[in-house]
């Protein structure tokens, strides 16, 4: 077995080794986000730099592995997620301005949680995941956006804004802005700070409304029609509403 084949099994395969590897990757990304939050409460020193470099090397190895198994490596490298990974890696390995763009590591969770392999794995391992997949994904999108904006607020405002001293302050501002409560005791300084506040309100409210929409609308089953390819059907559908083909949608019988 070649190294490329082995890597493809880990990243894309459906075996036990691939399942464990993807869960481990997800756990590592969650741990780096927790460390990002916790480190904001501690004085930055050589230990922080060493941990950042270690995280950066692991991210670099992950990026190189994904490029090695990609059908179109350049397209993968210059995609939104590839560029975000590059910025994170550079900011961690060459911390010219502290952590800099390392807050983008939060976006890695979006890619991991939305990969087909991870979704299939979670559907197999967690009872009821597929039935509530849309709502769980919408909730995850909102949480990832919340953490990403909190990290961005902290990285851009700490040191220049006396109201943003740690991640709790940044989280407090992000939540009050996203919810349009806007207490006003903490505001972002400068033109870019105001633009960031507008971005949090517009995108955050859109994601929240998306979560409400998914929670209230009738549940759909995800099953590609063998004839026309329509993927969303009523959970009790017998025929495809687009072409009339007889469907055989798997059902766990809990409804």
Secondary structure, DSSP 8 states (H G I E B T S, - for coil): --HHHHHHHHHH--SHHHHHHHHHHHHHHHHHHHHHHHHTTS---HHHHHHHHHHHHHHHHHHHHHHHH-SSHHHHHTSHHHHHHHHHHHHHHS-TTTTGGGGGGGHHHHHHHTSHHHHHHHHHHSTTTTTTHHHHHHHHHHHHHHHHHHHHHHHHHTTT-TT--SHHHHHHHHHHHHTT---SSS---HHHHHHHHHHHHHHHHHHHHHHHHHHHS--EEE---TTT---EEETT-SB-TTT--B------S--
